[in-house]
Amino acid sequence: MKNQKGFTLIEMLIVLTVITTLLILLIPNLASKNEDVQVKGCNALKQLTENQLQAYVMDNGTYPNTISTLVDQQYIQTDTCSNGKKRLAFDELGNNEILIVDNEG
């Protein structure tokens, strides 16, 4: 009689069932966490832009007309959040408050 070391078909099916069950439980949880990560990343970009806005004011003595001026003069790299759905803009009231708004483009 040979001494075969290996998995039987039943053992392989059990392992595949366990892995499949874990994936079914894990994937929806990861999808919901992705949105949280995107929101935190966008808030971090807003905070960085607020800090760089102050640096711009110290350098130039005035506020820029748009957030894209900060990008053009390389105070920040982008005014768009990493998922591309949101961007930064000044509020409509003219008090130079930075808001996170939906990206039109």
The 8 nearest C-alpha neighbors of each residue, nearest first, counted from 0:
[[1, 2, 3, 4, 5, 7, 6, 8],
 [0, 2, 3, 4, 5, 6, 7, 8],
 [1, 3, 4, 0, 5, 6, 7, 8],
 [4, 2, 1, 5, 0, 6, 7, 8],
 [3, 5, 2, 6, 7, 1, 10, 0],
 [6, 4, 3, 7, 10, 8, 2, 11],
 [7, 5, 10, 11, 8, 4, 9, 3],
 [6, 8, 10, 9, 11, 5, 12, 4],
 [7, 9, 11, 10, 12, 6, 13, 5],
 [8, 10, 12, 7, 11, 13, 6, 14],
 [9, 11, 13, 7, 12, 8, 6, 14],
 [12, 10, 14, 8, 13, 9, 15, 6],
 [13, 11, 15, 9, 10, 14, 16, 8],
 [12, 14, 16, 10, 11, 15, 9, 17],
 [13, 15, 11, 17, 16, 12, 18, 10],
 [16, 14, 12, 18, 13, 17, 19, 11],
 [17, 15, 13, 19, 14, 18, 12, 20],
 [16, 18, 20, 14, 15, 19, 13, 21],
 [19, 17, 15, 21, 20, 16, 22, 14],
 [18, 20, 16, 22, 21, 17, 15, 23],
 [21, 19, 23, 17, 22, 18, 16, 24],
 [20, 22, 18, 24, 19, 23, 25, 17],
 [21, 23, 25, 19, 24, 20, 26, 18],
 [22, 24, 20, 21, 25, 26, 19, 27],
 [23, 25, 21, 22, 26, 20, 27, 28],
 [24, 26, 22, 28, 23, 27, 21, 29],
 [25, 27, 29, 28, 22, 23, 24, 30],
 [28, 26, 30, 29, 25, 31, 24, 23],
 [27, 29, 25, 31, 26, 30, 32, 24],
 [30, 28, 32, 26, 27, 31, 33, 25],
 [31, 29, 27, 33, 32, 28, 26, 34],
 [30, 32, 28, 33, 29, 34, 27, 35],
 [31, 33, 29, 35, 34, 30, 36, 28],
 [32, 34, 36, 30, 31, 35, 37, 29],
 [33, 35, 37, 36, 32, 31, 38, 30],
 [36, 34, 32, 38, 33, 37, 39, 31],
 [35, 37, 33, 39, 34, 38, 40, 32],
 [36, 38, 34, 40, 35, 39, 41, 33],
 [39, 37, 41, 35, 40, 36, 42, 34],
 [40, 38, 42, 36, 41, 37, 43, 35],
 [41, 39, 43, 37, 38, 42, 36, 44],
 [40, 42, 44, 38, 80, 43, 39, 37],
 [41, 43, 45, 39, 44, 40, 38, 46],
 [42, 44, 40, 46, 45, 41, 39, 47],
 [45, 43, 41, 47, 42, 46, 48, 40],
 [46, 44, 42, 48, 43, 47, 49, 41],
 [47, 45, 43, 49, 48, 44, 42, 50],
 [46, 48, 44, 50, 45, 49, 43, 51],
 [47, 49, 51, 45, 50, 46, 52, 44],
 [50, 48, 52, 46, 47, 51, 45, 53],
 [51, 49, 47, 53, 48, 52, 46, 54],
 [50, 52, 54, 48, 53, 49, 74, 55],
 [53, 51, 55, 49, 54, 50, 48, 56],
 [52, 54, 56, 51, 50, 55, 57, 49],
 [53, 55, 51, 57, 52, 56, 58, 50],
 [56, 54, 52, 58, 53, 57, 59, 51],
 [55, 57, 60, 53, 61, 59, 54, 58],
 [58, 56, 54, 55, 60, 59, 53, 61],
 [57, 59, 55, 56, 60, 54, 61, 53],
 [60, 58, 56, 61, 57, 55, 62, 54],
 [59, 61, 56, 57, 58, 62, 55, 63],
 [62, 60, 56, 59, 63, 55, 57, 58],
 [61, 63, 56, 64, 60, 55, 95, 52],
 [64, 62, 65, 68, 61, 66, 69, 55],
 [65, 63, 62, 68, 66, 67, 89, 95],
 [66, 64, 67, 63, 68, 89, 88, 69],
 [65, 67, 68, 69, 88, 78, 89, 70],
 [68, 66, 70, 69, 65, 71, 78, 77],
 [67, 69, 71, 66, 70, 65, 72, 63],
 [70, 68, 74, 67, 72, 66, 71, 75],
 [69, 71, 67, 73, 75, 68, 72, 76],
 [72, 70, 68, 73, 69, 67, 74, 75],
 [71, 73, 69, 70, 74, 68, 75, 67],
 [74, 72, 70, 75, 71, 69, 76, 68],
 [73, 75, 69, 72, 70, 51, 76, 55],
 [76, 74, 70, 73, 77, 69, 48, 51],
 [77, 75, 70, 73, 74, 78, 69, 71],
 [78, 76, 79, 75, 70, 80, 67, 69],
 [77, 79, 87, 86, 80, 67, 66, 70],
 [80, 78, 86, 77, 83, 85, 87, 81],
 [81, 79, 41, 83, 85, 86, 82, 78],
 [80, 82, 83, 79, 37, 41, 40, 84],
 [81, 83, 84, 80, 37, 85, 79, 41],
 [84, 82, 80, 81, 85, 79, 102, 86],
 [85, 83, 102, 82, 101, 80, 86, 79],
 [86, 84, 101, 102, 80, 100, 83, 79],
 [85, 87, 79, 102, 100, 80, 78, 99],
 [86, 88, 99, 78, 98, 100, 79, 97],
 [89, 87, 98, 97, 66, 90, 99, 86],
 [88, 90, 97, 96, 95, 98, 91, 65],
 [91, 89, 92, 96, 98, 97, 93, 88],
 [90, 92, 93, 89, 94, 95, 88, 96],
 [93, 91, 90, 94, 95, 89, 96, 97],
 [92, 94, 95, 91, 90, 89, 96, 64],
 [93, 95, 96, 92, 90, 89, 91, 97],
 [96, 94, 93, 89, 97, 90, 62, 92],
 [95, 97, 89, 90, 94, 98, 93, 88],
 [98, 96, 89, 88, 90, 95, 87, 99],
 [99, 97, 88, 87, 89, 100, 90, 96],
 [98, 100, 87, 86, 85, 88, 97, 101],
 [101, 99, 86, 85, 87, 98, 102, 88],
 [102, 100, 85, 84, 86, 103, 99, 87],
 [101, 103, 85, 84, 86, 104, 100, 83],
 [104, 102, 101, 84, 85, 86, 100, 83],
 [103, 102, 84, 83, 101, 85, 86, 79]]
